[in-house]
Amino acid sequence: MATQYRQGYGEWDAPGSRDGEQWGHRLPAVLRAPLEGRSWGELCYLLLSLPLGILMFVYGVTMLSLGAGMLVTFLGIPILAGALAGCRGFGALERARARGLLGLEVADPEPLTVKRQGPMAWVGAMLRSGTSWRHLLYAVIQFPWAVFSFAVGLPFWICGWTLLTYPLWFWVFPTYAGQGGIQLYGDATHRVYLDTPFEIAVTAAAGLLLTLATPRIIRGLTTVHGLLVEGLLGPSRLATRVVELESDRGVVVDTAAADLQRIERDLHDGAQARLVALAMDLGLAKEKLTQDPQVAARMVEEAHGEVKTALQELRDLARGIHPAVLTDRGLDAALSAVASRCTVPVRVEVDLPARPAPAIEGIAYFTVSELLQNVSKHSRATSASVDVWRSEDRLLLQVTDDGRGGAVASGGSGLAGLAERLGAVDGILLVDSPPGGPTRITAELPWRTP
């Protein structure tokens, strides 16, 4: 029966496995490391790195030398293109190996872009691709590190376990080798063996230290392998940035469309409906003006009240689009106005040397406004605070309340949508809200001058 852990409840599903697993988790990490699957996976990665490294190095150097040597003829160009294509294939294998044995997720690099049809177009695209040359570079430079890792990791692993288990196989020496134990020293007249109980215990202790240290050593070696895989076989920084910008652009477009729909809905259901009703009331008042002036005056007075209500709704709608106080007086005054409408007392402190760009200022305003709305609706707080300051090239906003906590920026929550909108301008939303409170939400935005 498969053993699965139900997070949040602390119960093990497989009968009879709970005590053993809890005992294992009571052990310090350094004692668990030699037996963990992660350590064995990293060892397998190092063992496979040497033969695969030799294969990639021989292939890369041979094909590169052959292609470069044949450049005096036309054949050198397609040979180089074929060498780069083969290196890209090795790169796919290396990414899969890192994913399976190291748990390292490396995204595939940008695909080869061939603008025209035909083999020569493919050859040209392959030779122009920086990704292909990075794969060739990986095939060459990973080989020395693979040799070093193999030469360091495997002896440490073998020596550690060999010495640790020495008390179990010590009997082999006197029975089959005709000597007392492992020979520590020997010359023509004198030999020293590890054969007394004390020496055997010391040997096992030394093996234990090596066994416990080896996973850390191997992890350091595989970390360098992982850096090589990420740096040379993954997408380039430019391609990653392009993907991020495309994603951010989609978020901005979706947010703008949602805002337009909200404005249209508010106008249709609010001010527009009131103005239609107002026009009808004024029409009836006009008809009553000659017949019953008192009724007409009362209807005009009611219409006057409707006009005030419609104007207030339009002001609220305009404030939701972009408040005038933000444009005229900046974040300090605008956030103070938002705080005055919160259902709990809010302390506002804005410490900025100058005003940021209008777009960043608007995003900061609406971020604090939405967070204070959450405080009013969900937090059950008695007080809150808003702090705004600049740190180097970042604008930081922090909203804190003493409510019940438990806020999360995941799933379909409002905080998740807010985090996406901040991410569209290279912003970050950090949520610290343990159950029982307090809640501290920090937003970072890039500082841009007007």
Beta strands, then each sheet from edge to edge (+ up, - down):
strand 1: 5-6
strand 2: 11-12
strand 3: 182-186
strand 4: 191-194
strand 5: 346-351
strand 6: 384-391
strand 7: 394-401
strand 8: 428-432
strand 9: 439-446
sheet 1: 1+ 2-
sheet 2: 3+ 4-
sheet 3: 5+ 6+ 7- 9+ 8-
end
